[in-house]
Amino acid sequence: MKRLLLTMLAFSLCLAPAAWAKSRSGQVTVEVDLSKQEAGKETRLWIPYAVSDTYQNVTDVKVSGDFASSAVYTDQANGTPMLYARWDKDAKSRKLVYSFTVQREEVRIKNLSAKEPAWNRDDYAEYLKPTSMGPVDGEVKKLADSIVKGKTTVLDKAKAIYDWACENMYRDPATVGCGKGDVCELLKKPGGKCTDISSVYIALARAAGVPAREVFGLRLGKKAQEDVTTWQHCWVEFFLPGTGWVPVDPADVRKAMLVEKLELKDAKTREYREYFWGGIDPYRFKIASGRDLVLNPPQAGAPLNTFGYPYAEVGGKVLDWYDPKGFSYRINFKEK
């Protein structure tokens, strides 16, 4: 009986893409308690704020706590929504609970057309420019040119870069959080997590003239109830003329290879590569976009490299968002 249970558990952890559900829904609850942070200081908190879009529906939003004020804002550059709360310096308790129900749909964009209609690159200039950690010139440009040599369409270039990322990068479980996405360092040692692998794809794509952007999100549990505090994830979208934004996730290909001990030549690896080219599973939802983010109201600290975690400042001092217990915050998922 024990052997049967272990076999069933292994099977549940290694489901092939074809076995995944087409949608996933449940309640997400973010609990923040900053009461143990330094007293006598004004405290400010920003949390990525989920909203509905084509592939996800966010409802039943609730915010409660003992804050002095709160509001929902967006940043100017990306339009990323964020929940903001503030506590006065004499506050003894600093707590906030933010909950919502999200229904997320699987995305499968198939039969991508190789025929490319005319398009104006100026309309997508924002998604072709460098970021502080993702240059599009120098060694990045040189590598991108070698990868897309002989390719003339956006589709062919995007696919060539996807194949290169799947074959040359790898998941490094020792990476803190989702990784920083320092592209120049990653070209020297191409191991990291989702932000790292996605950032390299985006820098190479932009250097090759393919508009690309990251999507930051949180994974939804596959069980009825799970602690998803550290389940942040990001993936990529590239713009295909005539189709629109197309999702790709080479980072999840490499994660599956690590978890399931797969080789590049394995049939199951090929299945993952085919699925995450134009498709993403429903066990995730979007919470933010953009790099080098200036929050609203502006934070005292430097622009945020990424905004996938709660961010807080106590007396202008930035808390470590990679340390949920010390911060402290917790994120739970409950199936509905």
Secondary structure by P-SEA (a helix, b strand, c coil): caaaaaaaaaaaacccccccccbbbbbbbbbbbcccccccbbbbbbcbbbbbcccbbbcccccccccccbbbbbbccccbbbbbbbbcccccbbbbbbbbbbbbbbbbbccccccccccccccccccccccccccccaaaaaaaaaaacccccaaaaaaaaaaaaacccccccccccccccaaaaaaacccccaaaaaaaaaaaaaaacccbbbbbbbbbbcccccccccccccbbbbbbccccbbbbbaaaaaaaaaaaccccccaaaaaaaaaacccccccccccccccccccccccccccccccccbbbbcccccccccccccccbbbbbbcc
